[in-house]
Amino acid sequence: MKCVKHSAHTCSCGIATHILAALGSLAARVEGAAMSIGVIRVTFWGAIAMSLAAAVGRLFGIAV
């Protein structure tokens, strides 16, 4: 069971990362910036935010 839960978590993080990349691309296109910079910026900081949220959840023993 633990393996299945882990792979579902990995899948959801992968989907979230792809959505962040798409939103970064859209934001860059709207503001007229280079899309690669927008994708990198939003994906990087989004991944940092997800990692910090996971770390705080693990620290307090909370899973959503």
N, CA and C of each residue as an Amber inpcrd file, in Angstrom:
protein
   192
   0.8080000  -1.1890000   0.0000000   0.0000000   0.0000000   0.0000000
   0.8540000   1.2570000   0.0000000   1.9320000   1.2550000   0.7570000
   2.7570000   2.4410000   0.8490000   3.3380000   2.8160000  -0.5140000
   3.6990000   1.8320000  -1.3100000   4.2550000   2.0870000  -2.6340000
   3.2270000   2.7710000  -3.5350000   1.9690000   2.3260000  -3.4530000
   0.9110000   2.9270000  -4.2630000   0.6900000   4.3740000  -3.8620000
   0.6740000   4.6420000  -2.5520000   0.5020000   6.0130000  -2.0750000
   1.6530000   6.8900000  -2.5450000   2.8650000   6.3540000  -2.4840000
   4.0300000   7.1270000  -2.9100000   3.9590000   7.4590000  -4.3950000
   3.5690000   6.5110000  -5.2410000   3.5170000   6.7840000  -6.6650000
   2.3970000   7.7660000  -7.0000000   1.2900000   7.7400000  -6.2520000
   0.2270000   8.7130000  -6.4700000   0.7080000  10.1130000  -6.1030000
   1.4890000  10.2260000  -5.0190000   2.0500000  11.5100000  -4.6180000
   3.0200000  12.0210000  -5.6840000   3.8480000  11.1380000  -6.1980000
   4.8010000  11.5250000  -7.2420000   4.0700000  11.9850000  -8.4860000
   3.0040000  11.2910000  -8.8410000   2.2150000  11.6600000 -10.0120000
   1.5820000  13.0340000  -9.8230000   1.0200000  13.3010000  -8.6400000
   0.3730000  14.5900000  -8.4130000   1.3830000  15.7270000  -8.4210000
   2.5890000  15.4790000  -7.9270000   3.6280000  16.5140000  -7.9760000
   4.0700000  16.7710000  -9.4090000   4.1300000  15.7190000 -10.1990000
   4.4880000  15.8780000 -11.6160000   3.4420000  16.6680000 -12.3750000
   2.1770000  16.3750000 -12.1020000   1.0950000  17.1060000 -12.7550000
   1.1210000  18.5680000 -12.3160000   1.3190000  18.8110000 -11.0330000
   1.3720000  20.1880000 -10.5260000   2.5280000  20.9580000 -11.1570000
   3.6670000  20.2930000 -11.3350000   4.8230000  20.9470000 -11.9500000
   4.5350000  21.2990000 -13.4070000   3.8620000  20.4180000 -14.1280000
   3.5100000  20.7100000 -15.5200000   2.5090000  21.8610000 -15.6040000
   1.5750000  21.9010000 -14.6830000   0.6130000  23.0030000 -14.6710000
   1.3120000  24.3220000 -14.3430000   2.2620000  24.2880000 -13.4130000
   3.0420000  25.4930000 -13.1150000   3.8030000  25.9720000 -14.3550000
   4.3790000  25.0410000 -15.0950000   5.1060000  25.4100000 -16.3130000
   4.1660000  26.0500000 -17.3290000   2.9710000  25.4850000 -17.4780000
   2.0000000  26.0560000 -18.4140000   1.5660000  27.4490000 -17.9810000
   1.3370000  27.6370000 -16.6890000   0.9520000  28.9620000 -16.1900000
   2.0940000  29.9700000 -16.3400000   3.3260000  29.5170000 -16.1420000
   4.4780000  30.3970000 -16.3480000   4.5900000  30.8240000 -17.7950000
   4.3300000  29.8980000 -18.7020000   4.3550000  30.2100000 -20.1240000
   3.2610000  31.2080000 -20.4840000   2.0720000  30.9800000 -19.9520000
   0.9520000  31.8870000 -20.2090000   1.2340000  33.2840000 -19.6570000
   1.7530000  33.3500000 -18.4360000   2.0590000  34.6510000 -17.8300000
   3.1190000  35.4010000 -18.6290000   4.1370000  34.6860000 -19.0770000
   5.1800000  35.3360000 -19.8680000   4.6290000  35.8380000 -21.1930000
   3.7480000  35.0570000 -21.7910000   3.1680000  35.4660000 -23.0670000
   2.3160000  36.7270000 -22.8920000   1.5500000  36.7790000 -21.8030000
   0.6930000  37.9400000 -21.5470000   1.5230000  39.1930000 -21.3070000
   2.6130000  39.0570000 -20.5630000   3.4200000  40.2440000 -20.2580000
   4.4730000  40.5470000 -21.3170000   4.5800000  39.7120000 -22.3450000
   5.4950000  39.9760000 -23.4510000   6.9400000  39.6180000 -23.1530000
   7.1740000  38.7770000 -22.1700000   8.5340000  38.3470000 -21.8260000
   8.8570000  37.0440000 -22.5460000  10.1080000  36.6210000 -22.4100000
  10.5120000  35.3460000 -22.9960000   9.8210000  34.2100000 -22.2460000
   9.2050000  33.2920000 -23.0030000   8.4530000  32.2050000 -22.3650000
   9.3450000  31.3000000 -21.5340000  10.5590000  31.0650000 -21.9730000
  11.4470000  30.1720000 -21.2200000  11.7520000  30.7470000 -19.8380000
  11.9380000  32.0420000 -19.7500000  12.2060000  32.6780000 -18.4570000
  10.9860000  32.5590000 -17.5510000   9.7930000  32.7730000 -18.1020000
   8.5730000  32.6520000 -17.3090000   8.3550000  31.2270000 -16.8110000
   8.6100000  30.2580000 -17.6790000   8.4380000  28.8570000 -17.2890000
   9.4140000  28.4960000 -16.1800000  10.6600000  28.8680000 -16.3390000
  11.6820000  28.5430000 -15.3320000  11.3640000  29.2190000 -14.0060000
  11.0070000  30.5040000 -14.0560000  10.7490000  31.2520000 -12.8270000
   9.5680000  30.6660000 -12.0520000   8.4440000  30.4610000 -12.7060000
   7.2490000  29.9750000 -12.0210000   7.4240000  28.5310000 -11.5640000
   8.0370000  27.6940000 -12.4000000   8.2380000  26.2950000 -12.0310000
   9.2160000  26.1700000 -10.8660000  10.2960000  26.9200000 -10.9030000
  11.2930000  26.8560000  -9.8320000  10.7010000  27.2800000  -8.4950000
  10.0910000  28.4520000  -8.4650000   9.5500000  28.9430000  -7.1940000
   8.3480000  28.1310000  -6.7340000   7.5730000  27.6040000  -7.6630000
   6.4700000  26.7240000  -7.3000000   6.9630000  25.4310000  -6.6820000
   8.0390000  24.8700000  -7.2400000   8.6230000  23.6490000  -6.6830000
   9.1990000  23.9140000  -5.2950000   9.8150000  25.0690000  -5.1100000
  10.3360000  25.4410000  -3.7900000   9.1810000  25.5410000  -2.7920000
   8.0790000  26.1790000  -3.1960000   6.9240000  26.3220000  -2.3120000
   6.3230000  24.9580000  -1.9620000   6.2140000  24.0550000  -2.9510000
   5.6850000  22.7140000  -2.6700000   6.6050000  21.9570000  -1.7180000
   7.9120000  22.0990000  -1.9010000   8.8670000  21.4140000  -1.0250000
   8.7770000  21.9300000   0.4090000   8.6870000  23.2470000   0.5600000
   8.5550000  23.8170000   1.9010000   7.2510000  23.3950000   2.5660000
   6.1710000  23.3700000   1.8030000   4.8890000  22.9340000   2.3540000
   4.9540000  21.4720000   2.7910000   5.6110000  20.6320000   1.9940000
   5.7580000  19.2240000   2.3560000   6.6270000  19.0730000   3.6030000
   7.6750000  19.8810000   3.7020000   8.5620000  19.8130000   4.8680000
   7.8280000  20.2280000   6.1430000   7.0390000  21.2810000   6.0650000
   6.2710000  21.7280000   7.2310000   5.2240000  20.6870000   7.5980000
   4.5680000  20.0980000   6.6090000   3.6050000  19.0430000   6.8720000
   4.2440000  17.8400000   7.5340000   5.4290000  17.4680000   7.0690000
   6.1340000  16.3350000   7.6770000   6.5830000  16.6840000   9.0980000
   6.9970000  17.9240000   9.3140000   7.4390000  18.3660000  10.6260000
   6.3250000  18.2450000  11.6600000   5.1090000  18.6370000  11.2650000
   3.9760000  18.6010000  12.1650000   3.1530000  17.3200000  12.0450000
   3.5620000  16.4320000  11.1570000   2.8620000  15.1650000  10.9960000
   1.4960000  15.3010000  10.3540000   1.3710000  16.2650000   9.4490000
   0.0900000  16.5290000   8.7940000   0.2330000  16.2000000   7.3080000
  -0.7260000  15.4650000   6.7740000  -0.7590000  15.1600000   5.3440000
  -2.1100000  15.5580000   4.8050000  -2.0890000  16.2290000   3.6810000
  -3.3540000  16.6490000   3.0570000  -3.6450000  15.7710000   1.8750000
